[in-house]
Amino acid sequence: MERGALKGHGALLLANVIWGLNSPICKTVLLSPENPEGLNHFALTVYRLVGAFLLFWLASAFLPRERVAWRDLGGLFVASLFGIQLDQILFLWGLSLTSPINVSIIATTVPILTMILAMFFLREPITPLKTGGVLLGAAGSLLVVRMAKGAVLLILISSRGESGGGSIAGDIITLVSSVCYAIYLTACRKVILKYSPVTTMKWMFFFAAIVVVVLYHRPALEVDFPAVPARVWGGAAFAIVLSTFLAYLMVPIAQHYLRPTVISMYNYVQPVASVLFTVVLGLDVFGFTKAAAAGCIFLGVWLVTMSKSRKDLEAEQAAKMTDKK
């Protein structure tokens, strides 16, 4: 495997481990009947996106300046709309209504959606190897979620998050969030590849920050800051610094080296990260069955990585034409 591809896989692994912890942690931050001291989901969205915007622009001050063409700002706004604004607003909204378990299950649709959308937007072929890898990863991910359900719910109950119930409305909102993220990975790929990851993210979060401040500044300002406990602010800090700033920085790094379907396959890592978290806390054990499920996920990632891209098939076709001549 090339060095760039290894860099992309490493970036995605880090991002999705963080996102695997993000759902249960954010659930303990969000306002609910069981967590009356929590934050409104719109307020947390504002803090996440504005906080990440400030961090990306601060990081860009220490890097060589990169000019963005005016015509590409529109493309970056569209990328921000699907990859950050709709994705994050809907994600936290859905999470406030449903359980992290349901969110983990719905996340398994992202690779399937991305594979289909990549066929339309990027003319990437749906090969048997790619399909097999996606389905194998989905099976492993769903098995991990099923086995981890009790331990994850125990974390939430002990953190005064919720009783673990889901809702159809929350599940649908979360599913739409997944669709938006899949659109971002495929339809917005070209403009993302033109610039460095920090430049891409600073402009995407610039647009996202403006939109959420205009729409949701009132819930963000109405928070009774002194009354919010330290554990909630700690979870919010995790969401801003790690699951938004750091994890989102990793995605465009990976996009420079890996195809959209490969990137989306790492969504299957998120429930594994949640399970390992419960094991570290002593609430679960990591036995053979969980190891086998995790193995299915990483084997699925490998199969999708090894599947042929449109460029590979075009190169093979060109070689055949040359041989015939």
C-alpha positions in Angstrom: 0.0 0.0 0.0 1.3 3.5 -0.9 2.4 5.9 1.8 -0.4 8.3 0.9 -3.1 5.6 1.2 -1.7 4.6 4.6 -1.9 8.3 5.7 -5.5 8.4 4.5 -6.4 5.2 6.4 -4.8 6.4 9.5 -6.6 9.7 9.4 -10.0 8.0 8.9 -9.3 5.5 11.7 -8.6 8.4 14.1 -11.6 10.4 13.0 -14.0 7.5 13.3 -12.7 6.3 16.7 -13.4 9.9 17.9 -16.9 9.8 16.3 -17.6 6.4 17.9 -17.3 8.0 21.3 -19.1 11.2 20.2 -22.6 9.8 20.2 -22.7 8.5 23.8 -20.8 11.6 25.1 -23.0 14.1 23.2 -26.1 12.2 24.5 -25.0 13.0 28.1 -24.5 16.7 27.1 -27.9 17.2 25.4 -31.0 18.5 27.2 -33.6 15.8 28.0 -36.1 15.0 30.7 -33.5 12.8 32.3 -30.8 15.4 31.9 -32.4 18.8 32.7 -29.0 20.5 33.2 -28.0 19.7 29.6 -27.7 21.9 26.5 -30.3 22.4 23.9 -29.2 20.6 20.7 -29.4 23.9 18.6 -27.1 25.6 21.2 -24.6 22.8 21.1 -24.6 22.9 17.3 -23.7 26.6 17.4 -20.9 26.0 20.0 -19.5 23.2 17.9 -19.5 24.9 14.5 -18.4 28.3 15.8 -15.8 26.8 18.0 -14.4 24.7 15.1 -14.5 27.7 12.8 -12.3 29.7 15.3 -9.9 26.8 15.7 -9.5 26.2 11.9 -8.9 29.9 11.2 -6.4 30.0 14.1 -4.6 27.0 12.7 -4.5 28.6 9.2 -2.6 31.6 10.6 0.4 29.3 11.2 0.4 27.8 7.7 1.3 29.3 4.3 -1.6 31.3 3.0 -3.6 29.6 0.2 -5.8 31.7 -2.1 -9.2 30.3 -2.9 -10.7 31.1 -6.3 -14.0 33.0 -6.1 -15.7 30.5 -8.3 -14.8 27.7 -5.8 -16.3 29.5 -2.8 -19.8 28.5 -4.1 -18.6 24.9 -4.2 -17.2 25.1 -0.7 -20.5 26.5 0.5 -22.4 23.5 -1.0 -19.8 21.2 0.6 -20.4 23.0 3.9 -24.2 22.8 3.5 -24.2 19.0 3.1 -21.0 18.0 5.0 -21.4 20.2 8.0 -24.5 22.3 8.3 -27.2 19.8 7.5 -25.2 16.8 8.7 -24.4 18.2 12.1 -27.7 20.1 12.7 -29.7 17.0 11.9 -27.3 14.6 13.7 -27.6 16.4 17.0 -31.3 17.0 16.5 -31.9 13.3 15.8 -29.6 12.2 18.7 -31.6 14.4 21.1 -34.7 12.4 20.1 -33.4 8.8 19.7 -30.7 6.6 21.3 -27.0 6.3 20.4 -27.7 2.7 19.6 -30.1 3.7 16.8 -27.7 6.3 15.6 -25.0 3.6 15.3 -27.3 1.3 13.3 -28.3 4.1 11.0 -24.6 5.0 10.4 -24.2 1.6 8.7 -26.3 3.0 5.8 -23.6 5.6 4.9 -21.3 3.3 2.9 -24.3 1.8 1.0 -25.6 5.3 0.2 -22.1 6.5 -0.8 -21.5 3.6 -3.1 -24.8 4.3 -4.9 -24.2 8.1 -5.1 -20.6 7.6 -6.3 -22.0 5.7 -9.2 -24.1 8.7 -10.2 -21.8 11.6 -9.3 -18.4 10.1 -10.1 -19.3 7.2 -12.4 -17.6 4.8 -10.0 -18.5 1.2 -10.8 -20.4 -1.0 -8.3 -18.3 -4.2 -8.5 -19.0 -7.5 -6.7 -15.9 -7.0 -4.6 -17.0 -3.6 -3.5 -20.5 -4.7 -2.8 -19.3 -7.7 -0.8 -17.0 -5.5 1.2 -19.8 -3.0 2.1 -22.2 -5.8 3.1 -19.5 -7.6 5.1 -18.6 -4.5 7.0 -22.3 -3.7 7.6 -22.9 -7.2 9.0 -19.9 -6.9 11.4 -21.0 -3.4 12.5 -24.5 -4.4 13.2 -23.3 -7.4 15.2 -21.1 -5.2 17.3 -24.0 -2.8 18.0 -26.3 -5.7 19.0 -23.7 -7.1 21.4 -22.8 -3.7 22.9 -26.3 -2.5 23.4 -26.5 -3.3 27.1 -23.1 -1.9 28.0 -23.6 1.4 26.1 -27.0 1.9 27.7 -25.4 1.3 31.1 -23.0 4.2 30.4 -25.9 6.5 29.4 -28.0 5.6 32.5 -25.0 6.1 34.8 -24.4 9.4 33.1 -28.0 10.5 33.5 -28.3 10.6 29.7 -31.5 8.7 29.1 -33.2 5.3 29.4 -32.1 4.3 25.9 -35.4 4.5 24.0 -35.5 5.7 20.4 -38.1 7.4 18.3 -39.1 7.1 14.7 -38.8 10.9 14.2 -35.2 10.9 15.6 -34.3 7.9 13.5 -35.6 9.6 10.3 -33.8 12.8 11.1 -30.5 10.9 11.7 -31.0 9.0 8.4 -31.4 12.3 6.5 -28.1 13.4 8.2 -26.4 10.3 6.8 -27.7 11.0 3.3 -26.3 14.5 3.5 -22.9 13.2 4.5 -22.9 10.7 1.7 -23.8 13.5 -0.8 -20.8 15.5 0.6 -18.4 12.6 0.1 -19.4 12.2 -3.5 -20.9 15.3 -5.1 -18.4 17.7 -3.4 -15.2 15.7 -4.0 -13.7 17.8 -6.8 -13.7 21.1 -5.0 -12.3 19.5 -1.8 -9.3 18.1 -3.6 -8.3 21.5 -5.0 -7.0 22.8 -1.6 -5.3 21.8 1.5 -7.4 20.2 4.3 -7.1 23.3 6.6 -8.0 25.7 3.9 -11.0 23.6 2.9 -12.2 23.2 6.4 -11.7 26.8 7.4 -14.0 28.0 4.6 -16.5 25.3 5.1 -16.8 26.1 8.8 -16.8 29.8 8.1 -20.0 29.3 6.0 -21.4 26.9 8.6 -20.8 29.3 11.5 -22.6 32.1 9.8 -25.6 30.0 9.0 -26.0 28.5 12.5 -25.4 31.9 14.3 -28.1 33.5 12.1 -30.6 30.6 12.7 -29.9 29.6 16.2 -28.2 32.5 18.0 -31.2 32.8 20.4 -31.0 29.2 21.9 -27.2 29.6 22.2 -27.5 32.9 24.1 -30.4 31.8 26.3 -28.3 29.1 28.0 -27.9 29.7 31.8 -24.1 29.3 31.7 -23.4 29.2 35.4 -26.1 26.6 35.9 -24.6 24.2 33.4 -22.4 21.6 35.3 -18.8 21.0 34.5 -19.4 17.5 33.1 -21.7 19.0 30.4 -19.1 21.6 29.5 -16.5 18.8 29.4 -18.6 16.8 27.0 -19.2 20.0 24.9 -15.4 20.6 24.8 -14.9 17.0 23.5 -17.5 17.6 20.8 -15.9 20.9 19.7 -12.1 20.1 19.9 -12.0 16.4 19.1 -15.2 15.3 17.3 -15.5 18.5 15.2 -12.1 20.2 14.8 -9.7 17.3 14.8 -12.0 14.6 13.3 -13.2 16.9 10.5 -9.6 17.8 9.7 -8.9 14.1 9.1 -11.6 13.7 6.5 -10.2 15.9 3.7 -6.7 14.5 4.4 -8.2 11.1 3.6 -10.1 12.4 0.6 -6.8 13.3 -1.1 -5.8 9.7 -1.1 -8.9 7.5 -0.9 -12.2 7.0 -2.8 -15.5 8.1 -1.3 -16.7 4.5 -0.7 -13.5 3.6 1.1 -13.9 6.7 3.3 -17.5 5.9 4.1 -16.6 2.3 5.1 -14.9 3.7 8.2 -18.3 4.5 9.6 -18.4 0.8 10.6 -15.5 1.5 13.0 -17.6 3.8 15.2 -19.5 1.1 17.1 -16.2 -0.8 17.6 -14.8 2.3 19.2 -17.9 2.5 21.4 -17.4 -1.1 22.5 -13.8 -0.7 23.3 -14.7 2.3 25.4 -17.1 0.2 27.4 -14.4 -2.5 27.8 -11.9 0.1 29.1 -14.5 1.2 31.6 -15.0 -2.4 32.8 -18.6 -2.5 31.6 -18.1 -5.2 29.0 -15.6 -7.8 27.8 -14.0 -8.1 24.4 -14.4 -11.7 23.5 -14.0 -13.8 20.4 -17.4 -12.9 18.9 -16.7 -9.1 19.1 -13.2 -9.7 17.7 -14.7 -11.6 14.8 -17.2 -8.8 14.1 -14.4 -6.3 14.1 -12.5 -8.5 11.8 -15.5 -8.5 9.4 -15.5 -4.7 9.4 -11.8 -4.3 8.6 -11.9 -7.1 6.0 -14.8 -5.3 4.4 -12.7 -2.1 4.3 -9.8 -4.0 2.7 -12.1 -5.5 0.1 -13.5 -2.1 -0.9 -10.0 -0.7 -1.0 -8.9 -3.5 -3.3 -12.0 -3.1 -5.6 -11.4 -1.5 -9.0 -12.1 2.1 -9.4 -13.3 3.8 -12.6 -9.7 4.8 -13.5 -8.6 1.2 -13.0 -11.3 -0.1 -15.4 -10.6 2.6 -17.9 -6.9 1.8 -17.8 -7.6 -1.9 -18.4 -9.9 -1.1 -21.3 -7.2 1.2 -22.8 -4.6 -1.6 -22.4 -6.9 -4.0 -24.2 -7.4 -1.6 -27.1 -3.7 -1.1 -27.3 -3.0 -4.9 -27.4 -5.6 -5.3 -30.2 -3.8 -2.8 -32.3 
